[in-house]
Every structure is written in C-alpha cells, then in structure tokens.
C-alpha cells in the first residue's frame, strides 16, 4: 500500500478497506449467487456485510474522534500513471468522512433489516438486497475518497444503483419512466460536475484533494476566459461546475424533478436514497470542497440562492400531495434546501449536522410510511387512511417522533440543526443571505403544516379505508417495527448530544475550512452556553412559534374542521392547481427539453439519415450507377453495323486530331 500525507498503521488501513469491501462482497454473493443461497441467504449475507461495515465504522469513529488517531490519507491502488496524471483509488478518513461513514452504514443497516419484512413476498428479493448493499458500497467509496477520480467513481456508482432501484419493479411503466428520468436529470448535473473535475486537473495538475487544497489559495486571483471579453474567476468556475453536479445528486432546483418520482421504487430504497446515500452526496461534496468554495463569494451566493428556492418552493408542493411517500419526498427536497443554504452561508458544520440528524428522522419517516403501506395492503393515498393510531401504536409513536424532529420541535434532533442553520443564515453578510433567511424562516411553518397534515390524515380523524383493509389492520411485524424504534432514539436525542461539539467546538478539525470573514458559526459560538440555554433562547425567536403555528393549523384543518381544506382548494383553485402542476417544471422538461430533443432527433433522422445518407449517399450513388450503366448499355446494341459505324467515327476523329497537329 502506497501512503501519502499522514500515515496510519496497516491495521487501520485494513479496517478501512473492509468497511467498503464487506457490503460489496455481500452484494456480489446475493446478486450472482442468489438462487444458490436462497432468499434467507441473500438477506443474511448483505445484512452481515453492512453490519460489519457499520461496526468497523464505529471502531474508526472511536479511533479518530476519541482516541486522537491521526488522519488517514492513503493510496490503496494505482490504476494508471501517465506523465503528471495519476489515476488512483485511495481513502481519506478524517473527522468529516468518518462521521459520514457511521451515518451511512448505520442507517443502511437498519433499512436492510426492515427490508426483510417489507419485501417478504417480492419475487426480486435477492436482487433487491444485492442492489441495496451495492448502494452502500458506492456511497462509502464516495465519502472515503481522497481524490477526484474516486469521488467521480462513487458519484456515478450511486447514480447507477439509484437507476436500478427506482426502476426495480421494471414491469411498471411508471417505474421505468421514473428511473430513466432520474438517470437523465443526473446526467445533466454530472456533465457540470465532470467539467469541474476536468478544470481542477487542468489548473492544478493533480486530482489529489490535499494537493489541490494546498495550491488553491495561490490560484484565488486567477481568471479564465470562457466567452470573449469576459473574465471569470477560476475558483468561481470550478465551484459552480462542481455544484451543478450537487444540484443533480442532491435534487436542488431546477434539477430536483427526479426525486419525487423516485417514490416508484420500493419504500426501503426511498428511505436509503433520501436519508443516507445519494441525495446527501452533493451536500457532503460541497462541505469537503470548502477550501475551494471559501475562495469564491460568487459561488457561495449562487449556492445560497439555489438552496433558498428549493427549501421554500419545494415545501409548498408538499402541502397538496396525497401520496404518503410523496409528502415525505417533498420534505426531503425542502430539507436539502436548508442544508444547501447552510453551505452557501459557509456554515458547513451546520449543513453536515442537519444532514446527520435528517438521516435518522427521514429514514424513520419513510420506514414508518412503509409500515403504514404494509398494513394498508400497499395503499398510499392518505385520503383512504385515518384512525390508524388504534391499530398501529408503535408506528404511530415513532412517526410522531420523526415528524416532531422534522419540524424542529424543541428538544428533538431537527430542532437543534435547523435552528442553527436559520441563525447562521441570519448572521451571514453575503448579499443573498437576506432573501435566504426569510425563505428558510417561512419554510418552518410550511414544514410543520405538511408534516402534521400527513400525521393527522394518516393516524387520526375518521377511518376512511375500505372494509376489507379495516378488518385486517394490525401492527406490522417486529422486523419492521424494531428498526423504527432504533431510528427513533437518535431522532430524539442526537441533536442535543452533538450541537455543542459539532457546531462550536471544532468537531471537524481541519476537514472543513472557513474564512475568517465567513465565520458565522464562530460568532454564534460566542453566545452558546449549552443545550438548555440554546433551547430557551429559541423561544425568543420566530422559528419555534412558526412550528407551533403549523401544528395548530394542521389540527384545525384536518381534525377539527376536515371539510375546510377542500373549500380552500376551491376558493384558491388557480393556486392549488399551480401547486398540483408542480410549477409546470415537469411539463417543461417533458415537452420542451425531452420533446424538443426528440423532435430534433426526428428532424436529424428525416433530413440527415433519410434524405442525405439514405437518399443522397446510399440510394443516390446507386441511382447514379444505374443511370450511368443505362447510358453505357445503349452503346452495346449487338448490331455489327453499329460497331462498324462507331469505328469509322473513331477513325475520323483520330484523323482530325492528326491533321490538326500537322497544321
């Protein structure tokens, strides 16, 4: 093993290697030998693989965070060396990556266990577990990478596996469409990401993180010409290109359109995509690239605005959805917007803190929704539910914890991370921070309203299910409810545990770099005096009361006067229809971009292929040969006097030429 940077012992290197290999081995066995190992063998081998990865990640976490272990930065495999270009696979395990490793593996482990119950009767059981474990491997490769090549590998790998999992039920046309949509939208973002990686190599002559970050301050004033007469900051170009990739992976406006449709996949993969893998990749990447983003305020403002638009406008769409999974999906879009806003405000630690808390309570909400779907015989329309708390007390209670964490109810995990983001944006001096602050502040009320709309419509009020479903209602098996309970614990407590260390006590060390003029969290830390003080201080700020207001309004509309929402929808029908239309972005993509691309392709086919290639080159050349052969054929008549006449004419021509030369 070739080492660079800080050198760790070979024992730790072996542990890091097995963290990524264990899920991969499980995936290969379940995928290639699924018929041999059977259904139980497939889930055991993948659950054990992810479990080993989780336990080893916890060991690595203890080593780095508690034992004072040094940063591990090593090349594991050198693929190609050509001049200054080195293509390598390597690990960078520091405080940022080891935190992500624990979150990814733990949440994935719980979802794997839950999947046994959810996918019990599915014919693609082994294939699903193989894909899930492969997804975990891909995300680990991404977060543990120490260079842009491996980052890009993990980036594309999670995109590929998400395509396979969203379209898992490939006999459904809607699933095929959703998976293709996710794949194509992410290709748009990934094109920008690839340009950013190419720009990094072109300007830094290396793909290694540590070397790029070392050189970056020296290139802070460098400009490049993209269009004649316009100079752009090199750092701005690189950071915006990389962020376009994050807009695709982390579903930021306008590349968010694939994420709601990803609900066509089975619920466990919805939880894995939304909580711990694909959509968190973009947030992690920007935080990892903080040494670059801190050199471009233009890029930070761009990130801030995109995050604010996503947080506010995607939250509004959650208010009109009736599919229980789609409500949770739009909440993911909105919360990703909050994380992106934090990144733009240079509060990278707050963004990762919210990513961590969100991973637990969002996985909890998706799995709770899946538990409801199982009990309702795969009915997902909330208008056909109601009163389920009497039949599903464990699901009801855990979903309540998830909803309170999501809205930022005081004391729950989401409260600490979301309030920190709002305060950080409020303290930011960037030009875009003012608009972003009001967007995320208003988003608190919207989040509480759609979250408790889901909670009340599903678990309370009048029972609206059909008689057959009602007769068979019962709590889901332990294999489903135990992961819910396990995820509910960090959803309740992890925010209070980590707010001090993660935000104000240098938790991430040198893994995150913040310029002094952007140190909003440092300023907030001067007024931080513990969890209780932070909570009490929150009662002097608007977010807490906006969250309470959202709960009250949801209760008023969906429990006290359940007929009112329909009346309001009729009164404000244009607005309601506009939200149901999802701002027209799906239609814009479908008819303008997708339809336009198809029309361009059809035009190129008709003109280029049919008329030019087939008509002129292929058929045209054949017609030319046919015409010429027809002309030549007229000379070969078979009559002797025709040939004699031709010979006489030929001799006369030769004689004329000869006489002309003599004269």
Rosetta blueprint (number, residue, H / E / L):
1 X L
2 X E
3 X E
4 X L
5 X L
6 X L
7 X L
8 X L
9 X L
10 X H
11 X H
12 X H
13 X H
14 X H
15 X H
16 X H
17 X H
18 X H
19 X H
20 X H
21 X H
22 X H
23 X H
24 X H
25 X H
26 X H
27 X H
28 X H
29 X H
30 X H
31 X H
32 X H
33 X L
34 X H
35 X H
36 X H
37 X H
38 X H
39 X H
40 X H
41 X H
42 X H
43 X H
44 X H
45 X H
46 X H
47 X H
48 X H
49 X H
50 X H
51 X H
52 X H
53 X H
54 X H
55 X H
56 X H
57 X H
58 X H
59 X H
60 X H
61 X H
62 X H
63 X H
64 X H
65 X H
66 X H
67 X L
68 X L
69 X L
70 X L
71 X L
72 X E
73 X E
74 X E
75 X E
76 X E
77 X E
78 X E
79 X E
80 X E
81 X E
82 X E
83 X L
84 X L
85 X E
86 X E
87 X E
88 X E
89 X E
90 X E
91 X E
92 X E
93 X E
94 X L
95 X H
96 X H
97 X H
98 X H
99 X H
100 X H
101 X H
102 X H
103 X H
104 X H
105 X H
106 X H
107 X H
108 X H
109 X H
110 X H
111 X H
112 X H
113 X H
114 X H
115 X H
116 X H
117 X H
118 X H
119 X L
120 X L
121 X L
122 X L
123 X L
124 X L
125 X H
126 X H
127 X H
128 X H
129 X H
130 X H
131 X H
132 X H
133 X H
134 X H
135 X H
136 X H
137 X H
138 X H
139 X H
140 X H
141 X H
142 X H
143 X H
144 X L
145 X E
146 X L
147 X E
148 X H
149 X H
150 X H
151 X H
152 X H
153 X H
154 X H
155 X H
156 X H
157 X H
158 X H
159 X H
160 X H
161 X H
162 X H
163 X H
164 X H
165 X H
166 X H
167 X L
168 X L
169 X L
170 X L
171 X L
172 X L
173 X H
174 X H
175 X H
176 X H
177 X H
178 X H
179 X H
180 X H
181 X H
182 X H
183 X H
184 X H
185 X H
186 X H
187 X H
188 X H
189 X H
190 X H
191 X H
192 X H
193 X H
194 X H
195 X H
196 X H
197 X H
198 X H
199 X H
200 X H
201 X H
202 X H
203 X H
204 X H
205 X L
206 X L
207 X L
208 X E
209 X H
210 X H
211 X H
212 X H
213 X H
214 X H
215 X H
216 X H
217 X H
218 X H
219 X H
220 X L
221 X L
222 X L
223 X E
224 X E
225 X E
226 X E
227 X E
228 X L
229 X L
230 X E
231 X E
232 X E
233 X E
234 X H
235 X H
236 X H
237 X H
238 X H
239 X H
240 X H
241 X H
242 X H
243 X H
244 X H
245 X H
246 X H
247 X H
248 X H
249 X H
250 X L
251 X L
252 X L
253 X L
254 X L
255 X L
256 X L
257 X H
258 X H
259 X H
260 X H
261 X H
262 X H
263 X H
264 X H
265 X L
266 X L
267 X H
268 X H
269 X H
270 X H
271 X H
272 X H
273 X H
274 X H
275 X H
276 X L
277 X L
278 X H
279 X H
280 X H
281 X H
282 X H
283 X H
284 X H
285 X H
286 X H
287 X H
288 X H
289 X L
290 X H
291 X H
292 X H
293 X H
294 X L
295 X L
296 X L
297 X H
298 X H
299 X H
300 X H
301 X H
302 X H
303 X H
304 X H
305 X H
306 X H
307 X H
308 X H
309 X H
310 X H
311 X H
312 X H
313 X H
314 X H
315 X H
316 X H
317 X H
318 X H
319 X L
320 X L
321 X L
322 X L
323 X E
324 X H
325 X H
326 X H
327 X H
328 X H
329 X H
330 X H
331 X H
332 X H
333 X H
334 X H
335 X H
336 X H
337 X H
338 X H
339 X H
340 X H
341 X H
342 X H
343 X H
344 X H
345 X L
346 X L
347 X L
348 X H
349 X H
350 X H
351 X H
352 X H
353 X H
354 X H
355 X H
356 X H
357 X H
358 X H
359 X H
360 X H
361 X H
362 X H
363 X H
364 X H
365 X H
366 X H
367 X H
368 X H
369 X H
370 X H
371 X H
372 X H
373 X H
374 X H
375 X H
376 X L
377 X L
378 X L
379 X L
380 X L
381 X E
382 X H
383 X H
384 X H
385 X L
386 X L
387 X L
388 X H
389 X H
390 X H
391 X L
392 X L
393 X H
394 X H
395 X H
396 X H
397 X H
398 X H
399 X H
400 X H
401 X H
402 X H
403 X H
404 X H
405 X H
406 X H
407 X H
408 X L
409 X L
410 X L
411 X L
412 X L
413 X H
414 X H
415 X H
416 X H
417 X H
418 X H
419 X H
420 X H
421 X H
422 X H
423 X H
424 X H
425 X H
426 X H
427 X H
428 X L
429 X L
430 X L
431 X L
432 X L
433 X H
434 X H
435 X H
436 X H
437 X H
438 X H
439 X H
440 X H
441 X H
442 X H
443 X H
444 X H
445 X H
446 X H
447 X H
448 X H
449 X H
450 X H
451 X H
452 X H
453 X H
454 X H
455 X H
456 X H
457 X H
458 X H
459 X H
460 X L
461 X L
462 X L
463 X L
464 X L
465 X L
466 X L
467 X H
468 X H
469 X H
470 X H
471 X H
472 X L
473 X L
474 X L
475 X L
476 X L
477 X L
478 X H
479 X H
480 X H
481 X H
482 X H
483 X H
484 X H
485 X H
486 X H
487 X H
488 X H
489 X H
490 X H
491 X H
492 X H
493 X H
494 X H
495 X H
496 X H
497 X H
498 X H
499 X H
500 X H
501 X H
502 X H
503 X H
504 X H
505 X L
506 X L
507 X L
508 X L
509 X H
510 X H
511 X H
512 X L
513 X L
514 X L
515 X L
516 X H
517 X H
518 X H
519 X L
520 X H
521 X H
522 X H
523 X H
524 X H
525 X H
526 X L
527 X L
528 X L
529 X L
530 X L
531 X H
532 X H
533 X H
534 X H
535 X H
536 X H
537 X H
538 X H
539 X L
540 X L
541 X L
542 X H
543 X H
544 X H
545 X H
546 X H
547 X H
548 X H
549 X H
550 X H
551 X H
552 X H
553 X H
554 X H
555 X H
556 X H
557 X H
558 X H
559 X H
560 X H
561 X L
562 X L
563 X L
564 X H
565 X H
566 X H
567 X H
568 X H
569 X H
570 X H
571 X H
572 X L
573 X H
574 X H
575 X H
576 X H
577 X H
578 X H
579 X H
580 X H
581 X L
582 X H
583 X H
584 X H
585 X H
586 X H
587 X H
588 X H
589 X H
590 X H
591 X H
592 X H
593 X H
594 X H
595 X H
596 X H
597 X H
598 X H
599 X H
600 X H
601 X H
602 X H
603 X H
604 X H
605 X H
606 X H
607 X H
608 X H
609 X H
610 X H
611 X H
612 X H
613 X H
614 X H
615 X H
616 X H
617 X H
618 X H
619 X H
620 X H
621 X H
622 X H
623 X H
624 X H
625 X H
626 X H
627 X H
628 X H
629 X H
630 X H
631 X H
632 X H
633 X H
634 X H
635 X H
636 X L
637 X L
638 X L
639 X L
640 X H
641 X H
642 X H
643 X H
644 X H
645 X H
646 X H
647 X H
648 X H
649 X H
650 X H
651 X H
652 X H
653 X H
654 X H
655 X H
656 X H
657 X H
658 X H
659 X H
660 X H
661 X H
662 X H
663 X L
